[in-house]
Amino acid sequence: MRIGVAKTAAGPIEYAEEGSGPVVLLLHGDSSSCRERIVHPPLANAGFRLVVPSRPGRGRTPLSVGRTAAAAADAMDGLLAALGIDRAIVVAVSSAGPTAVAFAARHPERVSGLVLQSAVACPASSPWGRPASHRRFYTGCHGLRWRLLGLAARLVPRLVAVRMLAVTSTRDTLDIRARLRRSDLEAVRRFFSCDSSAAGALADWDHEVSDADLAAVRAPALIVHARDDRSVPFAGAERAHALIPGSQIAAPGTGGHFLWIGPGAEEITQRVISFLKALPPAILSPA
């Protein structure tokens, strides 16, 4: 994995690159940066060139680069331009949904395909929007809280994994505990080893996803969202599917918010990879 900082009109954007092949612009969720090592290695191993920016307010990308979804989307356009990339498949995780939708709507010539994975796709003011408990998580002594979680994930990873998955899904906790594997515990440890930015997460909270932007998406789109996701309600995925023309939806009954950790993770990853590989070669950006 190579890490650099690109100079763009919006400001400096930290990014990581890995793999070769058609370009995938991976937009990470709240508590991550370009150094996150859970979601993107399988895509790089499947024959794609991953470009993973630290979204505004994370890593070495200042929040001023994009305080709104539209501004962050324009910044991603600037990043691709700085890297000499004409087109990319956009894969958005969790709170990166609004940026990805705005990017596809505002810069359709840049987007070869769109994957929304456990992604926010509803207005910030929606009655089925993000739970207030998540906002509280990023206020107060968030930095200390995150470091303690990182320590706990190293010492008692199964306990942390069960708690994390239990609060972000409606599955039975005993079922979660019974089905966790060693690779899942390692993924949880890596997740909490990343830096977490309260400023970036709180800015994301107010990002809007309009009907007009969803309807303006013209790239082939796949929406992957568990019905038992407690962090980002499934209603947002249904809304995106209804408004994005020709979109596909994969809606496992269980899996919670962290679809890439725990039972069924491999099947979901393969569903995403199959979608990416099925995109017409003519619209994919070369490495």
C-alpha positions in Angstrom: 0.0 0.0 0.0 1.4 3.4 -1.0 0.3 6.6 0.9 0.7 10.1 -0.5 -0.9 13.5 -0.4 -2.3 15.0 -3.5 -2.5 18.8 -4.1 -6.0 19.8 -5.3 -7.9 23.0 -5.8 -9.9 22.1 -2.6 -6.7 21.5 -0.6 -4.4 18.6 0.3 -6.0 15.1 0.2 -4.2 12.2 1.7 -4.8 8.9 -0.1 -3.6 5.3 -0.3 -3.2 3.2 -3.5 -3.1 -0.6 -3.8 -3.4 -3.1 -6.6 -3.7 -2.7 -10.3 -6.5 -2.8 -12.9 -9.7 -0.8 -13.2 -9.8 2.0 -10.7 -12.0 1.8 -7.6 -12.4 5.0 -5.5 -13.2 3.7 -2.1 -14.8 6.1 0.3 -14.5 4.9 3.9 -16.9 5.4 6.8 -16.8 7.4 10.0 -14.0 6.0 12.0 -11.5 5.3 9.3 -8.9 6.9 7.1 -6.9 5.8 4.0 -5.0 3.5 6.4 -8.0 1.3 7.1 -7.3 -2.3 6.1 -10.6 -4.1 6.3 -12.7 -3.3 3.3 -10.3 -2.8 0.4 -7.7 -5.6 0.4 -10.2 -8.1 -1.1 -11.0 -5.7 -3.9 -7.3 -5.1 -4.7 -6.7 -8.9 -4.6 -9.6 -9.3 -7.1 -7.8 -7.2 -9.8 -8.7 -3.6 -9.1 -6.6 -0.5 -8.4 -7.8 0.9 -5.1 -7.5 4.6 -4.5 -8.6 5.3 -0.9 -8.7 9.0 0.2 -8.8 10.1 3.8 -12.1 11.9 3.7 -12.3 15.5 4.9 -11.4 15.8 8.5 -9.5 12.5 8.6 -5.8 11.8 8.4 -3.9 14.5 6.6 -7.0 15.8 4.8 -8.3 18.9 6.5 -12.0 19.3 7.0 -11.9 22.5 4.9 -11.5 20.3 1.8 -15.2 19.4 1.9 -17.6 20.3 4.7 -20.7 19.4 2.7 -21.4 16.3 0.6 -21.3 18.4 -2.5 -18.0 20.1 -1.6 -16.5 16.7 -0.7 -17.7 15.3 -4.0 -16.0 18.1 -5.9 -12.8 17.4 -3.9 -12.9 13.8 -5.0 -13.2 15.0 -8.6 -10.1 17.0 -7.9 -8.3 14.1 -6.5 -8.9 11.9 -9.6 -7.7 14.8 -11.8 -4.5 15.2 -9.7 -3.8 11.4 -10.1 -4.5 11.5 -13.8 -7.5 9.2 -13.5 -10.4 9.8 -15.9 -13.0 7.4 -14.5 -13.5 5.2 -11.5 -15.9 2.9 -9.9 -17.0 4.5 -6.6 -17.5 2.2 -3.5 -18.9 4.1 -0.5 -19.2 2.7 3.0 -21.5 4.0 5.7 -21.4 7.8 6.2 -19.6 8.2 2.8 -22.9 7.6 1.1 -23.9 11.2 0.7 -20.5 12.1 -0.8 -20.6 9.2 -3.3 -24.2 10.0 -4.4 -23.3 13.7 -4.9 -20.2 12.7 -6.8 -22.1 10.4 -9.2 -24.8 13.1 -9.7 -22.4 16.1 -10.1 -19.6 14.3 -12.0 -21.3 11.5 -14.0 -18.4 11.5 -16.6 -16.1 10.3 -13.8 -18.2 7.4 -12.4 -18.1 4.0 -14.1 -20.2 2.3 -11.4 -21.5 2.9 -7.9 -21.6 0.6 -4.8 -23.4 1.8 -1.7 -22.4 -0.5 1.2 -24.3 0.0 4.5 -24.3 3.6 3.2 -26.3 6.6 4.4 -28.8 7.5 1.6 -31.4 9.6 3.4 -31.7 13.3 4.3 -30.0 14.3 7.5 -33.4 15.4 8.8 -35.1 12.1 8.0 -37.1 10.5 10.8 -35.4 7.3 10.0 -31.9 8.8 9.9 -28.9 8.2 12.0 -29.4 7.4 15.7 -28.6 10.1 18.2 -26.4 7.7 20.2 -23.9 7.7 17.3 -23.6 11.5 17.5 -23.0 11.3 21.2 -20.2 8.7 20.5 -18.3 11.4 18.7 -18.7 14.2 21.3 -17.0 14.7 24.6 -13.7 12.7 25.1 -13.9 10.8 21.9 -10.2 10.5 21.4 -9.7 8.9 24.8 -12.7 6.7 24.3 -11.4 5.5 21.0 -7.9 4.7 22.4 -9.5 2.7 25.2 -11.5 0.7 22.6 -8.3 0.1 20.7 -6.6 -1.3 23.8 -9.7 -3.5 24.6 -9.7 -4.8 21.1 -6.2 -6.0 21.5 -6.7 -7.5 25.0 -10.3 -8.9 24.8 -11.1 -8.8 21.0 -14.1 -11.2 21.3 -15.8 -9.1 23.9 -15.3 -5.9 21.8 -16.4 -7.6 18.6 -19.6 -9.0 20.2 -20.5 -5.6 21.7 -19.7 -3.7 18.4 -21.8 -6.0 16.3 -24.6 -6.2 18.9 -25.1 -2.4 19.0 -25.1 -2.1 15.3 -27.5 -4.9 14.4 -30.7 -6.4 15.8 -29.3 -10.0 15.8 -29.1 -12.0 19.0 -25.8 -11.4 20.8 -25.3 -15.1 21.6 -25.7 -16.0 17.9 -23.0 -13.4 17.1 -20.6 -14.8 19.7 -21.0 -18.3 18.5 -20.3 -17.5 14.8 -17.3 -15.2 15.1 -14.0 -16.5 13.7 -10.4 -15.6 14.4 -10.3 -13.5 11.1 -13.3 -11.5 12.4 -11.5 -10.7 15.7 -8.4 -9.6 13.7 -10.6 -7.3 11.6 -12.1 -5.7 14.7 -8.6 -5.2 16.1 -7.5 -3.5 12.9 -10.7 -1.3 12.8 -10.0 0.1 16.2 -6.3 0.6 15.5 -7.1 3.3 13.0 -7.3 6.9 14.0 -10.9 8.2 14.5 -11.8 11.9 13.8 -14.7 13.4 15.7 -14.6 16.5 13.5 -15.0 14.5 10.3 -17.7 12.3 11.7 -19.8 15.2 13.1 -19.5 17.0 9.8 -20.8 14.0 7.9 -23.8 14.0 10.2 -25.4 17.0 8.4 -24.7 15.7 4.9 -27.8 15.6 2.8 -28.9 13.1 0.1 -31.5 14.7 -2.1 -34.1 12.9 -4.3 -32.7 14.9 -7.2 -29.1 13.6 -6.7 -30.3 10.0 -6.4 -32.4 10.3 -9.5 -29.4 11.9 -11.3 -27.2 8.8 -10.9 -26.6 7.3 -14.3 -23.9 4.8 -13.5 -24.8 1.1 -12.9 -25.4 0.9 -9.1 -25.5 -1.8 -6.5 -26.9 -1.2 -3.0 -25.8 -3.6 -0.3 -27.5 -3.2 3.0 -28.6 -5.6 5.7 -32.2 -5.4 6.8 -31.2 -5.6 10.5 -28.7 -2.6 10.3 -29.3 -0.6 13.4 -26.8 2.1 12.6 -28.0 3.1 9.2 -31.6 2.1 8.8 -32.6 -0.1 5.8 -35.2 2.5 4.7 -32.4 4.6 3.2 -31.3 1.7 1.0 -34.9 1.2 -0.1 -35.1 4.9 -1.0 -31.9 4.8 -3.0 -33.0 1.7 -4.8 -36.4 3.3 -5.7 -34.8 6.5 -7.0 -31.5 5.4 -8.7 -32.5 4.3 -12.2 -31.8 0.6 -12.9 -30.1 0.0 -9.5 -29.7 -3.4 -8.0 -30.1 -4.2 -4.3 -28.6 -7.0 -2.2 -30.5 -7.1 1.1 -29.4 -9.9 3.4 -31.7 -10.4 6.3 -28.9 -10.4 8.8 -25.4 -8.9 9.0 -26.0 -5.6 10.7 -24.0 -2.5 9.8 -20.5 -4.2 9.6 -21.2 -6.4 6.6 -17.5 -7.1 6.1 -17.1 -8.6 9.5 -18.8 -11.8 10.8 -21.0 -14.5 9.3 -21.7 -14.0 5.6 -19.0 -11.4 5.0 -17.3 -13.4 2.3 -20.5 -13.9 0.4 -21.3 -10.2 0.5 -17.7 -9.3 -0.7 -18.1 -11.7 -3.6 -21.4 -10.2 -4.5 -19.7 -6.8 -4.7 -16.7 -8.1 -6.7 -19.1 -9.9 -9.1 -20.9 -6.7 -9.7 -17.7 -4.8 -10.4 -16.4 -7.4 -12.8 -19.7 -7.5 -14.7 -19.5 -3.8 -15.6 -18.9 -3.3 -19.3 -15.1 -3.1 -20.0 -15.6 -0.1 -22.2 -16.7 2.1 -19.3 -13.9 1.1 -16.9 -10.9 3.3 -16.3 -7.6 1.6 -17.0 -4.9 1.3 -14.4 
